[in-house]
């Protein structure tokens, strides 16, 4: 899969305070994307897995929690890979 993380404006708070993880071009559709800060899983808003029409899929996962000091948030993907895929902000 292709994974990108971007800072986006919040609809409920002024300023760019949300992190958006875009997971693209993966197959099969079975995937889990979770945000963590350190060892703690964070609450997110996610789309359903969407087919692209070319046998691949995409998923968006939005972290609305304000960013705090300490270890930066990271996305961990559980997919049909043999190992965990992790991306840090």
The first five atom37 places (N, CA, C, CB, O) and aatype in JSON, in Angstrom:
{
  "aatype": [20, 20, 20, 20, 20, 20, 20, 20, 20, 20, 20, 20, 20, 20, 20, 20, 20, 20, 20, 20, 20, 20, 20, 20, 20, 20, 20, 20, 20, 20, 20, 20, 20, 20, 20, 20, 20, 20, 20, 20, 20, 20, 20, 20, 20, 20, 20, 20, 20, 20, 20, 20, 20, 20, 20, 20, 20, 20, 20, 20, 20, 20, 20, 20, 20, 20, 20, 20, 20, 20, 20, 20, 20, 20, 20, 20, 20, 20, 20, 20, 20, 20, 20, 20, 20, 20, 20, 20, 20],
  "atom_mask": [
    [1, 1, 1, 1, 1],
    [1, 1, 1, 1, 1],
    [1, 1, 1, 1, 1],
    [1, 1, 1, 1, 1],
    [1, 1, 1, 1, 1],
    [1, 1, 1, 1, 1],
    [1, 1, 1, 1, 1],
    [1, 1, 1, 1, 1],
    [1, 1, 1, 1, 1],
    [1, 1, 1, 1, 1],
    [1, 1, 1, 1, 1],
    [1, 1, 1, 1, 1],
    [1, 1, 1, 1, 1],
    [1, 1, 1, 1, 1],
    [1, 1, 1, 1, 1],
    [1, 1, 1, 1, 1],
    [1, 1, 1, 1, 1],
    [1, 1, 1, 1, 1],
    [1, 1, 1, 1, 1],
    [1, 1, 1, 1, 1],
    [1, 1, 1, 1, 1],
    [1, 1, 1, 1, 1],
    [1, 1, 1, 1, 1],
    [1, 1, 1, 1, 1],
    [1, 1, 1, 1, 1],
    [1, 1, 1, 1, 1],
    [1, 1, 1, 1, 1],
    [1, 1, 1, 1, 1],
    [1, 1, 1, 1, 1],
    [1, 1, 1, 1, 1],
    [1, 1, 1, 1, 1],
    [1, 1, 1, 1, 1],
    [1, 1, 1, 1, 1],
    [1, 1, 1, 1, 1],
    [1, 1, 1, 1, 1],
    [1, 1, 1, 1, 1],
    [1, 1, 1, 1, 1],
    [1, 1, 1, 1, 1],
    [1, 1, 1, 1, 1],
    [1, 1, 1, 1, 1],
    [1, 1, 1, 1, 1],
    [1, 1, 1, 1, 1],
    [1, 1, 1, 1, 1],
    [1, 1, 1, 1, 1],
    [1, 1, 1, 1, 1],
    [1, 1, 1, 1, 1],
    [1, 1, 1, 1, 1],
    [1, 1, 1, 1, 1],
    [1, 1, 1, 1, 1],
    [1, 1, 1, 1, 1],
    [1, 1, 1, 1, 1],
    [1, 1, 1, 1, 1],
    [1, 1, 1, 1, 1],
    [1, 1, 1, 1, 1],
    [1, 1, 1, 1, 1],
    [1, 1, 1, 1, 1],
    [1, 1, 1, 1, 1],
    [1, 1, 1, 1, 1],
    [1, 1, 1, 1, 1],
    [1, 1, 1, 1, 1],
    [1, 1, 1, 1, 1],
    [1, 1, 1, 1, 1],
    [1, 1, 1, 1, 1],
    [1, 1, 1, 1, 1],
    [1, 1, 1, 1, 1],
    [1, 1, 1, 1, 1],
    [1, 1, 1, 1, 1],
    [1, 1, 1, 1, 1],
    [1, 1, 1, 1, 1],
    [1, 1, 1, 1, 1],
    [1, 1, 1, 1, 1],
    [1, 1, 1, 1, 1],
    [1, 1, 1, 1, 1],
    [1, 1, 1, 1, 1],
    [1, 1, 1, 1, 1],
    [1, 1, 1, 1, 1],
    [1, 1, 1, 1, 1],
    [1, 1, 1, 1, 1],
    [1, 1, 1, 1, 1],
    [1, 1, 1, 1, 1],
    [1, 1, 1, 1, 1],
    [1, 1, 1, 1, 1],
    [1, 1, 1, 1, 1],
    [1, 1, 1, 1, 1],
    [1, 1, 1, 1, 1],
    [1, 1, 1, 1, 1],
    [1, 1, 1, 1, 1],
    [1, 1, 1, 1, 1],
    [1, 1, 1, 1, 1]
  ],
  "atom_positions": [
    [[0.82, -1.21, 0.0], [0.0, 0.0, 0.0], [0.85, 1.25, 0.0], [-0.93, 0.01, 1.2], [2.0, 1.24, 0.44]],
    [[0.27, 2.33, -0.5], [0.9, 3.64, -0.45], [0.29, 4.4, 0.72], [0.72, 4.43, -1.8], [-0.94, 4.49, 0.82]],
    [[1.12, 4.94, 1.61], [0.64, 5.63, 2.79], [1.18, 7.05, 2.81], [1.05, 4.88, 4.08], [2.38, 7.27, 2.63]],
    [[0.28, 8.02, 3.02], [0.73, 9.41, 3.18], [0.01, 10.01, 4.38], [0.46, 10.26, 1.89], [-1.13, 9.65, 4.68]],
    [[0.69, 10.91, 5.07], [0.14, 11.59, 6.23], [0.22, 13.09, 5.96], [0.89, 11.2, 7.54], [1.27, 13.61, 5.58]],
    [[-0.91, 13.79, 6.18], [-0.92, 15.23, 5.96], [-1.66, 15.95, 7.08], [-1.55, 15.56, 4.6], [-2.55, 15.38, 7.72]],
    [[-1.29, 17.2, 7.29], [-1.93, 18.05, 8.27], [-3.1, 18.74, 7.57], [-0.92, 19.1, 8.88], [-2.9, 19.34, 6.51]],
    [[-4.3, 18.68, 8.14], [-5.48, 19.26, 7.51], [-6.22, 20.13, 8.51], [-6.41, 18.15, 6.96], [-6.1, 19.94, 9.72]],
    [[-7.0, 21.11, 8.0], [-7.79, 21.96, 8.9], [-8.88, 21.15, 9.59], [-8.41, 23.13, 8.12], [-9.43, 20.21, 9.02]],
    [[-9.18, 21.53, 10.79], [-10.25, 20.89, 11.55], [-11.56, 21.62, 11.26], [-9.94, 20.9, 13.07], [-11.58, 22.84, 11.16]],
    [[-12.64, 20.87, 11.14], [-13.94, 21.48, 10.92], [-14.51, 22.02, 12.24], [-14.9, 20.48, 10.28], [-15.42, 22.85, 12.22]],
    [[-14.0, 21.54, 13.37], [-14.55, 21.94, 14.65], [-13.64, 22.88, 15.44], [-14.84, 20.72, 15.47], [-14.07, 23.44, 16.45]],
    [[-12.38, 23.06, 15.01], [-11.43, 23.9, 15.73], [-10.7, 24.78, 14.73], [-10.43, 23.04, 16.55], [-10.45, 24.35, 13.61]],
    [[-10.34, 26.01, 15.13], [-9.57, 26.86, 14.21], [-8.14, 26.33, 14.05], [-9.54, 28.3, 14.72], [-7.56, 25.79, 14.99]],
    [[-7.6, 26.48, 12.86], [-6.23, 26.06, 12.61], [-6.12, 24.61, 12.2], [-5.39, 26.3, 13.83], [-7.03, 23.82, 12.43]],
    [[-4.97, 24.25, 11.58], [-4.76, 22.88, 11.14], [-4.37, 21.97, 12.3], [-3.68, 22.83, 10.05], [-3.21, 21.92, 12.7]],
    [[-5.34, 21.26, 12.84], [-5.03, 20.47, 14.02], [-5.38, 19.0, 13.85], [-5.76, 21.02, 15.21], [-5.45, 18.26, 14.84]],
    [[-5.59, 18.56, 12.63], [-5.91, 17.16, 12.38], [-4.85, 16.53, 11.48], [-7.31, 17.02, 11.73], [-4.28, 17.19, 10.62]],
    [[-4.61, 15.26, 11.7], [-3.71, 14.51, 10.84], [-4.54, 13.51, 10.03], [-2.59, 13.78, 11.67], [-5.35, 12.77, 10.59]],
    [[-4.34, 13.5, 8.73], [-5.06, 12.6, 7.83], [-4.1, 11.57, 7.27], [-5.75, 13.39, 6.69], [-3.08, 11.91, 6.67]],
    [[-4.43, 10.31, 7.48], [-3.65, 9.22, 6.89], [-4.43, 8.68, 5.7], [-3.36, 8.08, 7.94], [-5.56, 8.23, 5.85]],
    [[-3.83, 8.73, 4.53], [-4.42, 8.18, 3.32], [-3.7, 6.89, 2.97], [-4.35, 9.2, 2.13], [-2.48, 6.89, 2.77]],
    [[-4.44, 5.81, 2.9], [-3.88, 4.51, 2.55], [-4.46, 4.15, 1.19], [-4.2, 3.4, 3.64], [-5.67, 3.97, 1.07]],
    [[-3.62, 4.03, 0.18], [-4.09, 3.86, -1.19], [-3.49, 2.61, -1.83], [-3.74, 5.09, -2.02], [-2.45, 2.1, -1.42]],
    [[-4.19, 2.15, -2.85], [-3.68, 1.1, -3.75], [-3.31, -0.18, -3.03], [-2.48, 1.61, -4.5], [-2.23, -0.72, -3.24]],
    [[-4.21, -0.68, -2.17], [-3.93, -1.95, -1.5], [-4.95, -2.99, -1.93], [-3.95, -1.78, 0.03], [-6.09, -2.68, -2.28]],
    [[-4.51, -4.23, -1.9], [-5.33, -5.39, -2.22], [-4.77, -6.58, -1.47], [-5.38, -5.67, -3.76], [-3.55, -6.76, -1.46]],
    [[-5.59, -7.37, -0.84], [-7.05, -7.33, -0.78], [-7.54, -6.23, 0.16], [-7.6, -8.69, -0.32], [-6.74, -5.48, 0.73]],
    [[-8.86, -6.15, 0.32], [-9.48, -5.05, 1.06], [-9.32, -5.14, 2.57], [-10.94, -4.98, 0.73], [-9.57, -4.16, 3.27]],
    [[-8.91, -6.28, 3.09], [-8.77, -6.45, 4.54], [-7.6, -5.63, 5.06], [-8.58, -7.95, 4.9], [-6.44, -5.92, 4.76]],
    [[-7.91, -4.59, 5.83], [-6.87, -3.7, 6.35], [-7.39, -3.04, 7.63], [-6.46, -2.62, 5.3], [-8.6, -2.84, 7.79]],
    [[-6.48, -2.71, 8.52], [-6.79, -1.92, 9.71], [-5.72, -0.85, 9.82], [-6.84, -2.82, 11.0], [-4.53, -1.15, 9.8]],
    [[-6.15, 0.41, 9.93], [-5.22, 1.52, 10.14], [-5.57, 2.17, 11.47], [-5.28, 2.56, 8.97], [-6.72, 2.56, 11.68]],
    [[-4.6, 2.28, 12.35], [-4.82, 2.83, 13.69], [-3.75, 3.85, 14.01], [-4.84, 1.7, 14.74], [-2.58, 3.67, 13.67]],
    [[-4.17, 4.94, 14.68], [-3.23, 5.94, 15.17], [-2.83, 5.6, 16.6], [-3.85, 7.35, 15.1], [-3.66, 5.21, 17.41]],
    [[-1.54, 5.74, 16.89], [-1.01, 5.51, 18.23], [-0.13, 6.69, 18.63], [-0.21, 4.18, 18.31], [0.52, 7.3, 17.78]],
    [[-0.12, 7.0, 19.92], [0.89, 7.9, 20.46], [1.58, 7.11, 21.55], [0.27, 9.27, 21.0], [0.99, 6.82, 22.59]],
    [[2.84, 6.77, 21.31], [3.52, 5.82, 22.18], [2.84, 4.48, 22.03], [3.52, 6.3, 23.66], [2.71, 3.97, 20.91]],
    [[2.41, 3.9, 23.13], [1.71, 2.62, 23.09], [0.19, 2.77, 23.16], [2.19, 1.74, 24.23], [-0.53, 1.78, 23.12]],
    [[-0.3, 4.02, 23.27], [-1.73, 4.25, 23.44], [-2.42, 4.46, 22.1], [-1.97, 5.45, 24.35], [-2.02, 5.32, 21.31]],
    [[-3.47, 3.67, 21.85], [-4.27, 3.85, 20.64], [-5.14, 5.08, 20.8], [-5.13, 2.6, 20.34], [-5.75, 5.29, 21.85]],
    [[-5.21, 5.9, 19.74], [-5.97, 7.15, 19.77], [-7.3, 6.98, 19.03], [-5.15, 8.29, 19.15], [-7.43, 6.14, 18.14]],
    [[-8.27, 7.79, 19.42], [-9.59, 7.76, 18.8], [-9.53, 8.45, 17.43], [-10.66, 8.45, 19.71], [-8.92, 9.51, 17.29]],
    [[-10.16, 7.84, 16.42], [-10.1, 8.36, 15.04], [-11.48, 8.33, 14.39], [-9.09, 7.55, 14.21], [-12.42, 7.72, 14.89]],
    [[-11.55, 9.0, 13.25], [-12.69, 8.92, 12.35], [-12.16, 8.32, 11.05], [-13.38, 10.34, 12.11], [-11.16, 8.79, 10.51]],
    [[-12.82, 7.28, 10.55], [-12.31, 6.6, 9.35], [-13.44, 6.38, 8.34], [-11.66, 5.25, 9.71], [-14.6, 6.21, 8.71]],
    [[-13.06, 6.38, 7.08], [-14.01, 6.03, 6.03], [-14.1, 4.51, 5.95], [-13.59, 6.64, 4.66], [-13.27, 3.8, 6.53]],
    [[-15.08, 4.02, 5.25], [-15.1, 2.6, 4.9], [-14.0, 2.38, 3.86], [-16.5, 2.16, 4.36], [-13.54, 3.32, 3.22]],
    [[-13.59, 1.14, 3.7], [-12.65, 0.81, 2.63], [-13.41, 0.96, 1.31], [-12.06, -0.66, 2.8], [-14.48, 0.39, 1.13]],
    [[-12.83, 1.74, 0.39], [-13.5, 2.08, -0.88], [-12.76, 1.43, -2.04], [-13.58, 3.62, -1.07], [-11.54, 1.58, -2.14]],
    [[-13.48, 0.7, -2.93], [-12.81, 0.14, -4.1], [-12.5, 1.24, -5.12], [-13.68, -0.95, -4.74], [-13.29, 2.17, -5.29]],
    [[-11.36, 1.12, -5.79], [-10.94, 2.09, -6.8], [-11.4, 1.73, -8.21], [-9.45, 2.23, -6.78], [-11.29, 2.57, -9.11]],
    [[-11.9, 0.54, -8.42], [-12.3, 0.13, -9.76], [-11.22, -0.62, -10.51], [-12.72, 1.32, -10.55], [-11.47, -1.11, -11.62]],
    [[-10.02, -0.73, -9.94], [-8.93, -1.45, -10.59], [-8.42, -2.59, -9.71], [-7.77, -0.48, -10.93], [-7.26, -2.99, -9.81]],
    [[-9.28, -3.1, -8.85], [-9.0, -4.17, -7.9], [-8.3, -3.69, -6.64], [-8.18, -5.22, -8.56], [-8.14, -4.45, -5.69]],
    [[-7.86, -2.41, -6.62], [-7.24, -1.89, -5.41], [-8.27, -1.11, -4.61], [-6.02, -0.99, -5.75], [-9.39, -0.87, -5.08]],
    [[-7.88, -0.71, -3.4], [-8.79, -0.03, -2.49], [-8.1, 1.16, -1.84], [-9.31, -0.99, -1.43], [-6.88, 1.32, -1.94]],
    [[-8.91, 2.01, -1.16], [-8.35, 3.12, -0.4], [-9.11, 3.3, 0.9], [-8.39, 4.42, -1.23], [-10.25, 2.86, 1.04]],
    [[-8.44, 3.96, 1.85], [-8.99, 4.19, 3.18], [-8.42, 5.5, 3.71], [-8.66, 3.0, 4.14], [-7.23, 5.77, 3.55]],
    [[-9.27, 6.32, 4.35], [-8.83, 7.55, 4.98], [-9.1, 7.44, 6.48], [-9.55, 8.79, 4.37], [-10.18, 7.02, 6.89]],
    [[-8.11, 7.83, 7.29], [-8.23, 7.77, 8.74], [-7.8, 9.13, 9.3], [-7.37, 6.6, 9.35], [-6.65, 9.54, 9.14]],
    [[-8.73, 9.82, 9.97], [-8.49, 11.17, 10.47], [-8.31, 11.16, 11.98], [-9.65, 12.1, 10.07], [-9.16, 10.65, 12.71]],
    [[-7.21, 11.74, 12.43], [-6.93, 11.9, 13.86], [-7.29, 13.33, 14.23], [-5.43, 11.57, 14.2], [-6.61, 14.27, 13.81]],
    [[-8.35, 13.51, 15.02], [-8.81, 14.85, 15.4], [-8.25, 15.32, 16.73], [-10.3, 14.88, 15.45], [-8.46, 16.47, 17.1]],
    [[-7.56, 14.47, 17.44], [-6.99, 14.82, 18.74], [-5.93, 15.89, 18.56], [-6.4, 13.58, 19.43], [-5.06, 15.76, 17.71]],
    [[-5.98, 16.96, 19.37], [-4.92, 17.98, 19.27], [-3.55, 17.35, 19.52], [-5.17, 19.12, 20.27], [-3.41, 16.47, 20.37]],
    [[-2.57, 17.8, 18.78], [-1.22, 17.28, 18.93], [-0.63, 17.78, 20.25], [-0.33, 17.69, 17.73], [-0.77, 18.96, 20.59]],
    [[0.01, 16.9, 20.97], [0.59, 17.26, 22.26], [2.08, 16.97, 22.25], [-0.11, 16.51, 23.41], [2.61, 16.31, 21.36]],
    [[2.73, 17.48, 23.28], [4.16, 17.24, 23.42], [4.4, 15.76, 23.72], [4.78, 18.13, 24.53], [3.49, 15.05, 24.16]],
    [[5.59, 15.32, 23.5], [5.91, 13.92, 23.74], [6.18, 13.21, 22.44], [4.78, 13.23, 24.5], [6.58, 13.82, 21.45]],
    [[5.96, 11.92, 22.44], [6.23, 11.15, 21.23], [5.21, 11.5, 20.16], [6.21, 9.63, 21.52], [4.02, 11.6, 20.45]],
    [[5.66, 11.7, 18.91], [4.73, 12.07, 17.84], [3.8, 10.91, 17.52], [5.51, 12.49, 16.58], [4.17, 9.75, 17.71]],
    [[2.58, 11.21, 17.03], [1.66, 10.14, 16.65], [2.21, 9.32, 15.5], [0.29, 10.72, 16.28], [2.99, 9.82, 14.68]],
    [[1.81, 8.07, 15.44], [2.22, 7.18, 14.37], [1.02, 6.37, 13.91], [3.38, 6.24, 14.83], [0.13, 6.06, 14.71]],
    [[1.0, 6.04, 12.63], [-0.04, 5.18, 12.08], [0.54, 3.79, 11.95], [-0.56, 5.71, 10.71], [1.64, 3.61, 11.44]],
    [[-0.21, 2.8, 12.39], [0.18, 1.4, 12.22], [-0.87, 0.72, 11.36], [0.34, 0.68, 13.59], [-2.07, 0.79, 11.65]],
    [[-0.4, 0.07, 10.31], [-1.3, -0.62, 9.4], [-1.18, -2.12, 9.59], [-1.0, -0.24, 7.95], [-0.08, -2.68, 9.62]],
    [[-2.31, -2.75, 9.71], [-2.36, -4.21, 9.75], [-3.04, -4.64, 8.46], [-3.13, -4.74, 11.04], [-4.25, -4.47, 8.3]],
    [[-2.27, -5.19, 7.57], [-2.77, -5.59, 6.26], [-2.33, -7.02, 6.0], [-2.26, -4.63, 5.14], [-1.78, -7.7, 6.86]],
    [[-2.6, -7.45, 4.8], [-2.19, -8.8, 4.43], [-0.71, -8.85, 4.09], [-3.03, -9.32, 3.25], [-0.31, -9.45, 3.09]],
    [[0.09, -8.21, 4.92], [1.55, -8.26, 4.8], [2.06, -9.19, 5.88], [2.19, -6.83, 4.92], [1.34, -9.52, 6.82]],
    [[3.27, -9.6, 5.76], [3.84, -10.48, 6.76], [4.36, -9.72, 7.96], [4.93, -11.31, 6.16], [4.68, -10.33, 8.99]],
    [[4.47, -8.38, 7.85], [4.92, -7.6, 8.98], [4.12, -6.31, 9.07], [6.43, -7.31, 8.86], [3.47, -5.9, 8.11]],
    [[4.17, -5.68, 10.22], [3.48, -4.44, 10.49], [4.11, -3.31, 9.7], [3.5, -4.13, 11.99], [5.34, -3.21, 9.62]],
    [[3.28, -2.44, 9.12], [3.75, -1.24, 8.42], [3.42, -0.05, 9.3], [3.08, -1.1, 6.99], [2.27, 0.13, 9.7]],
    [[4.43, 0.79, 9.6], [4.23, 1.9, 10.51], [4.79, 3.17, 9.86], [4.9, 1.63, 11.89], [5.87, 3.14, 9.26]],
    [[4.05, 4.29, 10.0], [4.49, 5.58, 9.5], [4.35, 6.6, 10.62], [3.69, 6.0, 8.24], [3.31, 6.66, 11.28]],
    [[5.4, 7.42, 10.83], [5.38, 8.44, 11.88], [5.12, 9.81, 11.28], [6.71, 8.43, 12.66], [5.53, 10.1, 10.15]],
    [[4.45, 10.65, 12.05], [4.19, 12.03, 11.63], [5.41, 12.83, 11.81], [3.04, 12.64, 12.39], [5.42, 14.02, 11.51]]
  ]
}
